[in-house]
Protein backbone atom coordinates (compact mmCIF):
# COMPACT_ATOMS: atom_id res chain seq x y z
CA UNK A 1 0.00 0.00 0.00
CA UNK A 2 1.21 3.46 -0.93
CA UNK A 3 -0.03 6.61 0.82
CA UNK A 4 -0.02 10.06 -0.79
CA UNK A 5 1.95 12.47 1.43
CA UNK A 6 -0.11 15.41 0.12
CA UNK A 7 -3.71 14.34 0.80
CA UNK A 8 -3.46 10.98 2.59
CA UNK A 9 -5.10 8.89 -0.16
CA UNK A 10 -4.02 5.26 0.26
CA UNK A 11 -4.06 2.53 -2.36
CA UNK A 12 -1.96 0.05 -4.28
CA UNK A 13 0.74 1.57 -6.49
CA UNK A 14 -1.34 0.80 -9.63
CA UNK A 15 -4.03 3.23 -8.36
CA UNK A 16 -1.53 6.08 -8.87
CA UNK A 17 -0.29 7.40 -12.22
CA UNK A 18 3.25 6.18 -12.91
CA UNK A 19 5.41 9.03 -14.25
CA UNK A 20 8.94 7.58 -14.14
CA UNK A 21 10.99 4.69 -12.72
CA UNK A 22 14.69 4.31 -11.92
CA UNK A 23 17.12 2.46 -9.68
CA UNK A 24 18.90 4.27 -6.82
CA UNK A 25 21.36 2.07 -4.93
CA UNK A 26 19.36 -0.94 -3.86
CA UNK A 27 16.04 0.96 -4.14
CA UNK A 28 13.61 0.79 -7.02
CA UNK A 29 12.12 4.28 -7.27
CA UNK A 30 8.78 5.20 -8.82
CA UNK A 31 7.60 8.78 -9.34
CA UNK A 32 3.85 8.64 -8.83
CA UNK A 33 1.01 11.13 -9.16
CA UNK A 34 -2.05 10.96 -6.91
CA UNK A 35 -5.41 10.54 -8.71
CA UNK A 36 -7.20 12.61 -6.04
CA UNK A 37 -5.02 15.71 -5.53
CA UNK A 38 -2.54 15.39 -8.47
CA UNK A 39 0.37 15.68 -6.01
CA UNK A 40 3.66 14.10 -7.11
CA UNK A 41 5.94 12.00 -4.92
CA UNK A 42 8.69 9.39 -5.10
CA UNK A 43 8.02 5.89 -3.75
CA UNK A 44 11.20 4.03 -2.72
CA UNK A 45 11.13 0.25 -2.25
CA UNK A 46 14.06 -2.10 -1.81
CA UNK A 47 15.83 -4.79 0.17
CA UNK A 48 18.95 -3.76 2.10
CA UNK A 49 22.14 -5.82 1.89
CA UNK A 50 21.20 -7.27 5.30
CA UNK A 51 17.86 -8.50 3.92
CA UNK A 52 15.57 -5.89 5.48
CA UNK A 53 12.71 -4.64 3.29
CA UNK A 54 12.53 -0.85 3.25
CA UNK A 55 9.88 1.40 1.70
CA UNK A 56 9.12 5.10 2.09
CA UNK A 57 7.84 8.14 0.17
CA UNK A 58 9.31 11.60 -0.42
CA UNK A 59 7.23 14.56 -1.56
CA UNK A 60 8.26 16.17 -4.85
CA UNK A 61 7.17 19.68 -5.73
CA UNK A 62 4.08 21.37 -4.41
CA UNK A 63 0.52 20.16 -4.36
CA UNK A 64 -1.64 21.46 -7.20
CA UNK A 65 -4.32 23.74 -5.84
CA UNK A 66 -6.39 24.03 -9.04
CA UNK A 67 -6.32 27.85 -9.11
Secondary structure, 3 states (H helix, E strand, C coil): CEECCCCCCEECHHHCEEEEEEEECCEEEEEEECCCCCCEEEEEEEECCCCCEEEEEEEECCCCCCC
